[in-house]
């Protein structure tokens, strides 16, 4: 059996990650089976790992996730359970608390050749930090014979047998306890957790910078119902609204840019309008509005001695149907906006540009 050591020590001279290694291994060996056992999982970790694979490129997925200490995010469980060709099992918290589920194992295989498989054993959880950012160490074992493949498959099988199917009822119960435990950690002033990489204290304080990138968010923008951003000093005489690249995912747009696209919006007058979204050189997307939007026709920015001041409004987008999004503008000082911010904060999705707040839930 052949082996190789994997290291993830982010630095200026070496930015290779565990995720990069998995990508290369799957491409070079035609793996279409993945089975991941992880002590903890976050929605960013699950989403990032799944982004390695194109739609329907995996013939079989198996996920075994630990629920000890209520660090695993419910959103991660929901994402994994709805992945095509997937089976999810969980390791429930031990009643005695004398042991916890703590392995990190990844089995990869070829559905057409059972002898073509490998097994990674290491320290990387199914979290964004474990996959890309933390200092991690692993080793991979490659099968070179039928006997080798049986050893690796049996090793994985021992852990898989520990898990139980996740029922809807148990997921509901887990969500309730998860929220209670998260609030307890916040009140205790606990910050970065070494295993999950979730900075729960930062997720509930005044936001700064981007939302995604630290495992704190519990809902991805593409799964959110509401997305919002303060208008601020929007450009083109108040007719164009820029928003963060990560918010582009709410609209089904690539965050790294692409061709201009149109989306249909239901306006505050209950009429629909097709508005253009264009990627800018400053790595932000821009919504190009016109007088069809009632608030634009009136003016989103006040006149201050002949110059346009900062807008007192917040743009709020709500997903109504698959191809229809409502667009409303509410005041920054309103109770409604305060509740919107609080809801975003509670799911770790409250961020800031240089001069504006934004988020989703």
N, C-alpha and C positions, 0 to 999 in steps of 0.2 A: 504494500500500500504506500503510495506516494503522499508526502505531506509538504505543506508550505506555511510559513509564518506570515501573519498579517499584522501590520501595525498601523495605528491611526494616531499620529502625533502632529497635529496641525502646526505649521511653522511657515516662515517666509520662504524656506527652501524646499519644503515638501508639503503639498496640500492634498496628497492622496488620502482618500477616505475609505472606510469600510464599504460604503455604498458604491464607490467606484469599483472596488474589487468584485463585489457581487455582480455588478453590471457586466464586467469583463468576463467573469466566469460563466455566466449564463450565455453570453454571446458566443464565446469560444467553444463551449461544450454542448450547445443546443439544448440547454435545460428548459423544460416547459413544466416542471413540477417544482414547487417550493413549499417547504413546511417549516414554519418559524415558531419556536418556543421562546417566549420572552417573559421576564419577571414583570415588566411594566410596559405599557403602550400609551402613546399619545396620538391625537388625531393628526398632528403634523408628521409624526413618525410614520404612521400607517400610510398617509397620503403620499409622503415622499418616497417610501419604499415601493408602493404600487406604481408610482410614476416611471419606474424603470421599465415597465412592461407595456407594450401596446395592447389595445383592446383585443381580447380573445387570444393573446399569445401564450397564456398559461392554460395548460390542460387540466391542472389540478393544484389547488392551494389548500393548505391546512395551517390553522393558526391556533396556538395554545398559549393563552395569556393569563398571567397571574393577577389576582385581585387583592392580594395582601396589602394591608395598610391603606387601601382605597386610593392609590396613586394613579392607577390606570383610568384614563378618561372614558366615560361612557360613550362619547362620540367616536372613539377609536374602535370600540367593540361594534358599534353600529356600522361603521365604515367597512370593517373586515367581514362582518356577517353578510353584507350585501354585495360583496365582491363576486363577480361571476366565477363559477366553478370552485367555490370555496366552502370549507367546513370550519366552523369555529368551535373550539372547546375552551373552557376556563378552569383554572385552579382556584377554587373558592378559599376564602380565608380560613385558616385552621382555628377550630374552636378553642384548642388548648393554648394557642399562641406560642407553642414551643418550637414551631418550625414554620418557615415561609417558603414559598415557591420562588426560586431565584436563578434558574438556569437561563442561558442564552445560547440557543442552538438553532442552526439553520441547515436543513437538509435540502439538497437540490438534485433533481434527477431528470432523466430523459424517458418519456412515456413509450418510445419505440425501442429503447435499449435499456433494460433494467440494470445492466452491469455498468452503465455510464451514469455515475452518481458521485456526490461528494457530501461531506458533512463539515460544517464550521462550528467549532466550539470556542467561545470566547467571552468577552465582557460587554458586548454591544446590545443594549436593549432596543426595542422597536420604538425609539424616540428619535427626534431630529438630532439631538445632541449625541446620542449613542451612535447614530449612523454617519454623522458628518463632523461633529464639533469636539466632542470629548477626547481625552487621551484614552485610547482603547487598545487592547491586544487580543488577538485570536489566532487560531491555527485551523487550517483546512486539510482534511484528509480526502484523497482522491482514490476511488476504487480502481483497481487494476485487474480484477478478476471477479468471477461470480461469487466466490467466497467472500471477497472484500465487500461486495455490494450487500451481501446478507448481513455482515457484521454491522455495517453502517445503518441499514434499514432497521435492524433489530434494536440498535442503540436508540434511534429515534422512537421506535415503537414503545420502548419502556416508558418514555416520558409522555407520549401521546395517550397511553392508557391511564395516566393520572387524571386527565381532564374530563370534564363533564359538559354536555351540551348546555348552551346558554338559552334558557327559556325567557319568554317575554316577561313573565311574572318576576323572575329573579332579576332581570335587568332593571325593572322598575324599582325593586327593593334596593338594588345596588346604587342606582341613581340617587335615591333619597339619602342613604348613608354617606355616599360620596360627597354630597353637598354639605352635610353636617360636618364631616371630617375636614373638608376644605376650609370651612368657616372657622373651625377650631384652630387650624394651623395659621390662618390669617390673624386671628385674635392673639395667638401666642407669639406673633411677630416672627414666625419662621420664614426664612428666605429660601435660598437655593437648596434644593434637595439633590444630593449627589447622584442618586440612582435615576430619578426621572428627568432631571434637568429642568424641572418646572420651577420658575421663580414666582411663587404664588404671591409674595409680598409685592413685587414689582407689578404684577398683573392687576392689583387692586389699588395701586397708587396713581398719582398723576402721570399720565402717559408721556412717553417721549420716544420719538423715532417710530420705526415700523412695528407693526403688530406681529407679523410672522417672523419666525427665526429663533424662538426660545422655548418652544413647547408649551407656552402658557395658554394659547388660545384653545377653546374647546369646540369651536365650530369654524370650518373653513369658509371663506367668502362665497364659494360656489354653492355651499349648502345653506347659506343664510337666507332668511326671509326679508330682512331689512338691511340696507346699506345707506350710510349717510356721510356727509362732509360739510363743514362750515363753508359758506360761499367766500367769505373774506374779500379780497380785492381781485375778483375774477376779471378776466381780460376782455378785450373787444367791446368796450363800452358796456360791460356787464352781461354780454351775451354768450360768453364761453366759460365753461366751468372745468377746471382741471382737477383730477383726482389721482390718488396714489396708484402706482402700477399694480400693487397687490389687490386693490379693489376691482381691477379689471376682470378678475375671475368671477365676480358676482354677475357681470354682464356677458360671460362666456367669451371674453377676449383674452388673448395671450398677454401676460404681464410684461414680457420682454419686447413687445411691439409687433406690428403687422400692418396690413392694409386697413384703410378706413372702412368702417362698417356702420350699418344703420340698425337701430333698435326702435321698437314701437313702444311709446310711452302714453299712459293715460294721464291727462293733465287735470288740474284742479277744477276745470270747468266740465269734466267728464268726457271731453273729446280726446281722440287719439291723434298722435303725431309721430311721424317717423323722423327721428333726429340722428345726426351723424356723429360718430365718435372717431377721433383721429389721434394717432400716436404722435407725441411731440419729441423733439430732440432732448428735452430735459428729463426723459424717461417717465413721463406722465401721460395719461390719456386725457383728451379734452372733449367734453360734450359741447357740441356746437348747437346753440339754441336760436330761436327766432321769435317773432311776435305772436306765433301760435301759442307760445307759453305765456299765460296771462301775467305772471309775475315779471317776466322779462319785458313785456309791453309797458308795464307800469314803471319798471325800474327796480333792480335789485340793490343798487348802491345809491346812497343819499348824496344830494348835492351839498358840498361844503365849500362855500365861497367860490363857486365856479369850477370846483374840482370834485371828482367822485370820491367819496369816503369809503370806509370799510363797510361791507354789507352786514346788516344785523340778522341775516337769514341763514338757515341751514337747509341744504338740499337733502331730502329724504326719499329714497327709492324703496319701494316695496314690491316684491315679486307677487303678481296676481295670478298669472298663468305662465305656461312655458315660454310663450313669446310675447308677453305683455307685462310691463313694469309701470307702476304708478310713480309719478313725480310730483312731490309737494314741496313747498317751502314754508318752514315754520321759524319763529323768532328764537334767537339764541337765549333769550331771557324767559322763555315759556316753561311751564311745568312739564309740558310734553317732552321738550328737548332734554330736560333734566332726567326724566325717566328713561329716555332713549340712551343717554350716556350711561346711566346706572346699569341698564340691561346689557350694554356692550361690555362694561367693566366686569360684570359678574361672569361673563364667559371669556374673559381675557382678550377681548377684541376692541380695545380702545387705544388709539394711537394719535400721533401728531405729525404734521408736516412742519415746516419752519414756523408758520404762523397760524395754522388751522388745526382743529381737532377733527378726527374722523373715526369711523368704526363700522361695526355690523353686529348682527345677532340673528 
